[in-house]
Amino acid sequence: MSDTQWLPRIDADLCNGCGLCITECPTEALGWKDEKAALVHSDKCIYCNACEDVCPVYAIELPYLVLRVNKATQEKP
């Protein structure tokens, strides 16, 4: 998987342009694009989840990787 797959995804169709996520982003990774929130500085994103938590219309999604660990051997499958 590429590094970009682990960045926040903002659905411009759902975004209402309220700007809460931009205000809450501690690293200023988010900004404006066409009057909607956008990830404008992906290199600054620390994957803190603040943007996803504050979005009132659920327009932001942070992808997660779920790993299953074999507890008997403590190995990843």
C-alpha positions, -999 to +999 in steps of 0.1 A: +000+000+000+012+035-008+016+062+019-012+082+003-037+055+011-032+063+048-041+100+045-075+115+054-100+114+026-124+143+024-155+138+003-161+172-013-197+162-021-205+158+016-183+187+029-205+217+038-175+241+040-180+248+077-142+248+083-143+231+117-117+205+105-094+232+093-096+250+126-090+219+146-061+205+126-030+210+149-005+209+120-023+231+094-024+201+070-059+211+060-070+241+041-094+254+015-099+243-021-130+255-040-147+266-008-144+231+007-119+215+031-090+198+015-058+181+025-034+208+012-002+198+031-002+160+032+033+160+045+022+178+077-006+153+085+001+134+118-030+112+115-043+125+148-080+120+139-091+155+150-105+164+116-126+132+114-139+137+150-151+172+145-167+169+110-205+174+115-214+158+082-190+129+083-172+140+051-137+130+064-125+094+067-092+081+080-085+047+067-073+021+092-055-012+088-067-040+110-042-067+117-051-101+132-024-115+155-022-152+163-020-151+201-005-186+203+025-175+183+023-137+184+028-137+147+009-117+121-008-140+095 
